[in-house]
Amino acid sequence: MEYNFTENICGVECSFVTNDECFSPKNADKGTIAMLSACKIEQGETVIDLGCGYGTVGIWAAHFTKPENIYMLDINTNALECARKNAELNGFECLNIIESNGCENLDRAGFDIILSNPPYHTDFSVAKMFIEKGFNRLKVGGHMYMVTKRLDWYKNKLSSVFGGVKVNEIDGYYVFIAEKRQPMRADKSKKR
């Protein structure tokens, strides 16, 4: 079944077309909204929407920076098809929408921000890949924002990779904000 809705997401009105195969097909996910409420994007910054689904995060972010600075990545072809439709529906045809397992098919680095609401109701393998490979795509001073309902594993993993993480509890979700402060991962630097 196909769904159409328009929603005000943290002060930005966005329209979406989705279907039953998409995550949170009838409205923007509350965890995603919690994450976006903690995020500030400056004009000119480059952003990865990691695990973009039908495009909520990337389309919202395109309102704050150049749309061509937004890279939306997902492995699900149905979600990507919806993301392309939604980019056009919202007037952002020049968003970079890429079929990719994590950052695998992304051919650049030096990003300012990564935003992700990873699948956290399964094992941690996807989140582990997102965090470790995402770290490598950020520039020094760049930030990863991630939202989940689980605290301990994510806090520990982000801390071990980034050397620290800030955690905000917003509407029953944990929003993690980690800054890349050095070119190599924190846990690798300890092994010297």
C-alpha positions in Angstrom: 0.0 0.0 0.0 1.3 3.5 -0.8 1.1 6.4 1.7 1.4 10.2 1.2 1.9 12.6 4.0 3.2 16.0 4.8 4.8 16.6 8.2 6.5 19.5 10.0 9.9 18.0 11.1 11.7 20.3 13.5 10.3 23.4 11.9 10.6 22.2 8.3 7.6 21.1 6.3 8.4 18.0 4.2 6.2 15.8 2.0 6.7 12.0 1.5 5.5 9.1 -0.6 6.1 5.7 1.1 4.9 2.2 1.1 4.5 -0.8 3.4 8.1 -1.9 2.7 9.5 1.2 4.2 10.4 1.8 7.9 7.8 4.1 9.5 5.8 4.5 6.4 2.9 6.6 7.7 4.9 9.4 9.5 8.4 10.4 10.4 9.9 8.1 13.0 10.0 9.7 16.5 13.6 8.6 17.0 14.6 10.4 13.8 12.8 13.5 14.9 14.6 13.3 18.3 18.0 13.1 16.5 17.2 16.0 14.2 16.1 18.2 17.1 19.7 17.9 18.5 21.4 18.6 15.1 22.4 21.9 13.6 23.6 22.1 10.0 25.4 25.1 8.7 25.2 26.4 5.1 27.9 24.7 3.0 28.4 21.7 5.3 28.4 18.2 3.7 26.1 15.6 5.2 25.7 11.8 4.9 22.3 10.3 5.7 23.5 6.8 6.5 20.7 4.3 6.0 18.4 6.9 4.5 15.3 4.9 4.0 12.7 7.0 2.1 14.7 10.2 2.7 13.4 11.9 5.9 16.8 13.0 7.2 18.5 13.9 3.9 15.5 15.9 2.7 15.3 17.8 6.0 19.0 18.5 5.9 18.8 19.8 2.4 16.9 22.8 3.7 20.0 24.0 5.6 22.8 23.4 3.2 23.3 23.0 -0.5 21.2 20.0 -1.7 24.3 18.7 -3.7 26.1 18.5 -0.4 23.7 15.8 0.8 24.6 12.1 0.3 21.8 9.6 1.1 22.9 6.0 1.3 20.8 2.8 1.7 21.0 -0.8 0.6 17.3 -1.2 0.1 16.2 -0.5 -3.5 12.6 0.1 -2.6 13.6 2.7 0.0 15.9 4.4 -2.5 13.1 4.6 -5.1 10.9 6.3 -2.5 13.8 8.6 -1.6 14.3 9.7 -5.2 10.5 10.4 -5.5 10.6 12.4 -2.2 13.7 14.4 -3.2 11.8 15.5 -6.4 8.6 16.0 -4.5 10.4 18.4 -2.1 12.3 20.2 -4.9 15.7 18.7 -4.3 16.5 16.7 -7.5 20.2 17.2 -7.1 20.6 15.2 -3.8 23.1 12.4 -4.1 21.1 9.1 -3.6 23.3 6.1 -3.7 22.7 2.4 -3.3 25.3 1.3 -0.8 25.9 -1.1 2.0 26.9 1.5 4.6 29.5 3.8 3.0 30.8 1.1 0.7 29.8 2.8 -2.6 30.6 6.3 -1.5 33.7 7.6 -3.3 34.6 10.5 -1.1 35.4 11.5 2.5 35.9 14.7 4.5 32.2 15.1 5.5 31.0 17.5 8.2 28.1 15.5 9.5 26.8 11.9 9.5 23.2 11.3 10.6 21.9 7.8 11.2 19.0 6.0 12.8 20.5 2.4 12.4 18.5 -0.8 12.5 18.9 -1.6 16.2 16.4 -4.3 16.8 18.7 -6.9 15.2 22.3 -7.7 16.0 24.9 -4.8 16.2 26.7 -5.7 12.9 25.1 -2.9 10.9 25.6 -0.3 13.6 29.2 -1.4 14.1 29.9 -1.0 10.4 28.1 2.4 10.3 30.2 3.7 13.2 33.6 2.4 12.2 33.3 3.2 8.5 31.5 6.4 9.1 34.4 7.6 11.3 36.6 7.3 8.3 34.3 9.4 6.1 34.3 12.4 8.5 36.8 15.2 8.5 38.5 16.1 11.8 36.0 18.2 13.6 33.1 16.4 11.9 30.2 14.9 13.9 28.3 11.7 13.9 24.7 11.8 15.2 23.0 8.5 15.9 19.7 7.7 17.6 18.6 4.4 19.2 16.5 3.1 22.1 19.6 1.2 23.5 22.3 3.0 25.5 25.2 0.9 26.7 26.5 -0.8 23.5 26.2 2.4 21.4 27.8 4.6 24.1 30.7 2.1 24.5 31.2 1.6 20.7 31.1 5.3 19.9 33.4 6.1 22.8 35.9 3.5 21.7 36.0 4.7 18.1 35.7 8.5 18.6 37.3 8.8 22.0 34.1 10.1 23.6 30.5 10.7 23.0 27.8 13.0 24.3 24.4 11.4 25.0 21.1 13.2 25.2 17.9 11.4 26.2 15.0 12.9 24.1 11.5 11.5 24.1 12.6 8.1 25.2 15.4 7.8 22.7 19.2 8.2 23.1 20.8 10.7 20.7 24.5 10.2 20.5 26.8 13.0 19.2 30.4 12.0 18.6 33.1 14.4 17.3 36.1 13.2 15.2 39.0 14.8 17.0 41.9 12.9 15.5 42.5 11.3 12.1 42.7 7.7 13.5 40.2 5.8 15.6 40.6 6.1 19.4 40.8 2.3 20.0 43.5 1.9 17.3 45.6 4.7 18.8 45.6 2.8 22.2 47.3 -0.2 20.6 50.6 1.7 19.9 
